[in-house]
Amino acid sequence: MADFELQGMPVWVYSKDADSKASIAPSRLVEGTVGEHFSLDPADVAGYRFVSSEGTLTGTFDEKTMHTVTFYYRRADIAETEKIHGKYLRMLASVQPVDEIESTTPLGQKLWADSYMKVVERVATRDGKFWYQLADSRWVAYDMQTMKLTDNDGRTTKPVSEWNRPTTWAPKPFVARATIDYLPGGDVAVYAQPYGREIGRVVHGAVVDITERVDDPSGVVWYHVAQHGWLSGIYLHFNN
């Protein structure tokens, strides 16, 4: 008489973008017989890097439990993402939104000068650029010459001077030690002044001394890294 092996409940495996939660690869079904061990690892996805997982990665197939595992990835050109609440971009000139970061494909109508758009997310790319996602899902690359980040939605009057980003800065003394927090094996740009000219790069993991800080009215904090230059605070982990 033939021996039959009873199939256990399968494991469903999904691959998703960590920020948009969109699927970036076909789902797959992992099957095995009752009592058989399973162990799951994230598959390579072109243009993405693995960041986290959700669900049971190791276990044993049985007759009752169907497992679901989700592997989350982030685009390889993205260094940092941040959800934003209560912020708007005021357009200082006409700007054409695009369909995604680092894209040149226009999407929808232009944003005209003196218009306001709510923003919901900020993305820093590995080459030091900032992108903002509008509430309607379109993207714009941040340019201090054409836009300004503000708490004002355009219906509240604020002094004109508040719209103008300073061309000279008033740094405040700030003494601390920090570690460059970027991507393993990578390096980040430092600037002659906040939003200024790139003058060098500092490698991930380097321990640096901070001597000054500048608080941008838009909410971005810049730090002066001794013997290097200015760097946005999102790339620094302050040591205790």
C-alpha positions in Angstrom: 0.0 0.0 0.0 1.4 3.4 -1.0 2.4 5.9 1.7 0.8 9.4 1.4 2.4 12.5 2.8 -0.2 15.0 4.1 0.3 18.5 2.8 0.5 21.3 5.4 -1.0 24.7 5.2 1.0 26.9 2.8 3.0 30.1 3.5 2.2 33.2 1.4 5.1 35.5 0.8 4.7 39.1 -0.4 7.3 41.7 -1.4 6.3 45.4 -0.9 7.7 48.9 -1.0 8.3 49.9 2.6 7.0 53.5 2.0 4.1 53.1 -0.4 3.2 49.5 0.6 2.8 48.7 -3.1 3.7 45.2 -4.3 7.0 45.2 -6.1 7.3 41.5 -7.0 4.9 38.6 -7.6 3.6 36.9 -4.5 4.8 33.3 -4.0 3.4 30.3 -2.3 5.7 28.1 -0.2 4.4 24.6 0.4 5.5 21.5 2.3 4.3 18.4 4.1 3.1 18.3 7.7 6.1 18.3 10.0 8.5 19.7 7.4 10.5 22.7 8.5 10.5 26.0 6.5 12.8 28.9 6.6 12.3 32.1 4.4 14.8 34.7 3.2 14.1 37.9 1.3 14.6 37.5 -2.5 16.7 40.1 -4.4 14.5 42.7 -6.1 16.1 44.8 -8.8 16.4 48.5 -7.8 15.5 47.9 -4.2 17.2 47.0 -0.9 15.7 44.9 1.9 14.8 46.7 5.1 12.4 44.6 7.3 10.0 41.7 7.4 6.7 41.0 9.0 5.5 37.5 9.9 7.0 34.1 10.8 10.2 33.4 8.9 10.9 29.9 10.3 8.5 27.2 11.5 6.9 23.9 10.7 4.1 23.1 8.3 1.0 21.8 10.0 -2.7 21.2 9.1 -4.2 24.3 10.8 -2.0 27.3 10.5 -1.5 29.3 7.2 1.3 31.8 7.6 1.8 35.1 5.8 5.2 36.8 5.4 5.8 40.2 4.0 9.3 41.4 3.1 9.6 45.2 2.9 12.1 46.9 0.6 13.1 50.5 -0.1 14.3 51.9 -3.4 18.1 51.7 -3.6 18.4 55.4 -4.4 16.4 56.5 -1.2 18.4 57.3 1.9 15.7 58.5 4.3 11.9 59.0 4.3 9.8 61.1 6.7 6.0 61.4 7.0 5.0 65.1 7.2 1.9 66.6 8.9 0.6 70.1 8.7 3.1 71.4 6.1 2.6 73.1 2.8 4.8 74.2 -0.1 4.4 77.8 -1.3 5.4 78.1 -4.9 7.7 81.0 -5.7 7.6 80.1 -9.4 5.7 77.6 -11.6 6.8 74.0 -10.9 5.9 70.9 -12.8 5.2 67.8 -10.6 6.3 64.4 -11.7 5.0 60.9 -11.2 7.8 59.7 -8.9 11.1 60.7 -7.4 14.0 61.0 -9.8 11.5 61.0 -12.6 11.2 63.6 -15.5 7.7 62.4 -16.5 5.3 65.3 -15.9 2.1 64.5 -14.1 -0.9 66.8 -14.1 -1.0 70.5 -14.3 1.8 72.8 -13.2 1.8 74.4 -9.8 1.7 78.1 -10.3 3.5 80.9 -8.5 1.9 81.9 -5.2 -0.1 78.7 -5.0 0.0 76.4 -2.0 0.1 72.6 -1.9 -0.1 70.3 1.1 2.8 67.8 1.4 2.6 64.5 3.1 6.1 63.0 2.8 9.7 64.0 2.4 12.4 61.8 0.8 16.1 62.2 0.9 18.0 60.5 -1.9 21.5 59.1 -1.7 22.8 62.0 -3.9 21.6 64.5 -1.3 18.4 65.7 -2.9 15.1 66.2 -1.2 11.8 65.3 -2.8 8.3 66.2 -1.4 5.2 64.2 -2.1 2.1 66.3 -2.6 -1.3 65.3 -1.0 -2.4 64.3 -4.5 0.5 61.8 -4.7 2.6 63.7 -7.2 6.2 64.6 -6.5 8.4 67.7 -6.7 12.1 68.1 -6.2 12.9 70.7 -3.5 14.4 73.9 -4.9 14.9 76.8 -2.6 14.6 79.2 -5.6 11.1 78.0 -6.6 9.4 76.9 -3.4 9.2 77.4 0.4 8.1 74.9 3.1 5.6 76.5 5.6 2.9 75.8 8.1 0.7 78.2 6.3 -2.0 76.9 3.9 -2.3 80.2 2.1 -5.5 81.2 3.8 -3.7 82.6 6.8 -1.8 85.9 6.3 1.8 85.9 7.4 4.5 88.6 7.1 6.2 88.6 3.7 9.6 88.4 5.3 8.7 84.9 6.6 8.5 83.6 3.0 12.1 84.6 2.2 14.8 82.0 3.0 17.9 83.8 4.5 20.9 84.1 2.2 23.1 84.6 5.3 22.7 82.5 8.4 23.1 83.2 12.1 24.5 80.0 13.6 24.2 79.3 17.3 27.0 77.6 19.3 26.2 73.9 19.7 29.0 71.6 21.0 28.4 67.8 20.6 29.8 64.6 19.2 27.8 62.7 16.6 28.1 59.8 14.2 27.3 60.1 10.5 24.1 58.0 10.0 23.7 57.4 6.3 24.0 54.0 4.6 26.7 51.4 5.3 29.5 51.8 2.8 28.1 55.2 1.6 29.1 58.8 2.1 27.0 62.0 2.4 27.7 65.5 1.1 28.6 68.5 3.3 28.1 72.1 2.3 29.7 75.5 2.6 26.5 76.7 4.3 23.0 75.4 4.7 21.5 74.7 1.1 24.9 76.0 -0.2 27.6 74.6 -2.4 28.9 71.1 -1.8 32.4 71.1 -0.5 33.1 67.5 0.4 31.7 64.2 1.6 31.9 62.3 4.9 31.6 58.5 5.2 28.9 56.6 7.1 29.9 55.8 10.6 32.5 58.5 11.0 32.5 60.1 14.5 32.5 63.9 14.1 32.5 67.0 16.3 29.6 69.5 16.0 30.3 73.2 16.7 27.3 75.1 15.5 23.7 74.7 14.4 21.2 76.6 12.3 17.4 76.2 12.7 15.8 76.8 9.3 12.2 78.3 9.6 11.0 75.4 7.4 11.9 73.0 10.3 15.2 71.6 9.0 18.1 71.8 11.4 21.6 72.1 10.0 24.8 71.3 12.0 28.4 72.5 11.4 30.7 69.5 11.3 34.1 70.6 12.4 36.7 70.6 9.6 34.1 69.4 7.1 31.1 71.7 6.5 27.4 71.9 7.1 25.1 68.8 7.2 21.4 68.3 7.6 20.5 66.8 11.0 18.8 63.8 9.4 22.3 62.3 8.7 23.5 62.6 12.3 23.1 60.3 15.3 24.1 62.2 18.5 26.3 60.2 20.9 25.4 60.2 24.6 
